């Protein structure tokens, strides 16, 4: 009969030491983890969708205001307005501004966006702004998450279906589950020499996206002119189908900007040979050209371009250019005095609402004709003032602050 093994005092001491080391390591990992430093206070009441406004109010008064430097335009999901300030993301009830839920981490936000019914919060780590968390907008509970290499400064843009994160050396396009559809530029690991975005020596100047295509203006080494690069999702997210479009005469230090992407059409502002908006298709061919009366007072397109119903609107600094869903130019809203636009448009009760010097202008979406002005005090500044709507509540992004108005 085999004698049973006996544990000596040395065995017990070694086992205890191993267990202690494991506990200490686990404690250190937890202490330094983002989970320990996360504050999550989910909603205690269920969300609801507000009834659509049946008419634009005759008058508006201020309901509430809140700091939100990490949103570029109003993020409105149902009856909630999302704010991003310092390290905290909050959902506020549109009519009252009262807190519905809170999510915060130890570091200041890089930016806040949205996709479908999710709020997308991006935080930094030692690899850049690559710590990404999706939060259920209705409940405030964490959904999916991802992490990757990123630039230390990024711009987030969303069309409601996908989120584009773009910095000077790298961009990524995310689905609602935060899976990457496209990555371009510097990548996490240089293991695929065939990757088109590796080592090109190009700076990503301006980018926009739809779920079908990403368009980016690039300034490349040893080239005097910018180029427009069109990217479409492919089998491998880091090997997108790529089309380079030369922009002859458009200098690297020019004010050219990518404005919007709709399906596989891209609208780009080009300052030469004269100020104009040029629309390209997926092959890089020009579809249309819209001349501007003068050069725009450029703002970040992520702020200055909005989706209003089935239209795109762009604030040039002195006018609002309105395009249809295929980026065909429809009309221009521009007038002196109280009708001078201060930002792009939103849609309410079938009317275009445009912040103007005298208040909030109500315009026909068919002709661009002004119907009336609702008196609203706007701050004096470079703008833009970016509007949004939740039911009968109008919300404006005014620089680093959100302000809500109701009848």
Secondary structure as GFF3:
##gff-version 3
##sequence-region A 1 407
A	DSSP	alpha_helix	9	31	.	.	.	ID=ss1
A	DSSP	beta_strand	39	41	.	.	.	ID=ss2
A	DSSP	beta_strand	61	67	.	.	.	ID=ss3
A	DSSP	beta_strand	75	77	.	.	.	ID=ss4
A	DSSP	beta_strand	80	85	.	.	.	ID=ss5
A	DSSP	beta_strand	88	93	.	.	.	ID=ss6
A	DSSP	beta_strand	99	104	.	.	.	ID=ss7
A	DSSP	beta_strand	109	115	.	.	.	ID=ss8
A	DSSP	beta_strand	118	125	.	.	.	ID=ss9
A	DSSP	beta_strand	128	136	.	.	.	ID=ss10
A	DSSP	beta_strand	142	147	.	.	.	ID=ss11
A	DSSP	beta_strand	155	158	.	.	.	ID=ss12
A	DSSP	beta_strand	163	166	.	.	.	ID=ss13
A	DSSP	beta_strand	170	174	.	.	.	ID=ss14
A	DSSP	beta_strand	180	185	.	.	.	ID=ss15
A	DSSP	beta_strand	202	209	.	.	.	ID=ss16
A	DSSP	beta_strand	214	220	.	.	.	ID=ss17
A	DSSP	beta_strand	225	232	.	.	.	ID=ss18
A	DSSP	beta_strand	241	251	.	.	.	ID=ss19
A	DSSP	beta_strand	257	262	.	.	.	ID=ss20
A	DSSP	beta_strand	265	270	.	.	.	ID=ss21
A	DSSP	beta_strand	276	280	.	.	.	ID=ss22
A	DSSP	beta_strand	286	291	.	.	.	ID=ss23
A	DSSP	alpha_helix	301	304	.	.	.	ID=ss24
A	DSSP	beta_strand	305	308	.	.	.	ID=ss25
A	DSSP	beta_strand	311	315	.	.	.	ID=ss26
A	DSSP	beta_strand	320	323	.	.	.	ID=ss27
A	DSSP	beta_strand	329	333	.	.	.	ID=ss28
A	DSSP	three_ten_helix	337	339	.	.	.	ID=ss29
A	DSSP	beta_strand	341	348	.	.	.	ID=ss30
A	DSSP	beta_strand	351	356	.	.	.	ID=ss31
A	DSSP	beta_strand	359	363	.	.	.	ID=ss32
A	DSSP	beta_strand	370	374	.	.	.	ID=ss33
A	DSSP	beta_strand	385	390	.	.	.	ID=ss34
A	DSSP	beta_strand	393	398	.	.	.	ID=ss35
A	DSSP	beta_strand	401	406	.	.	.	ID=ss36
###
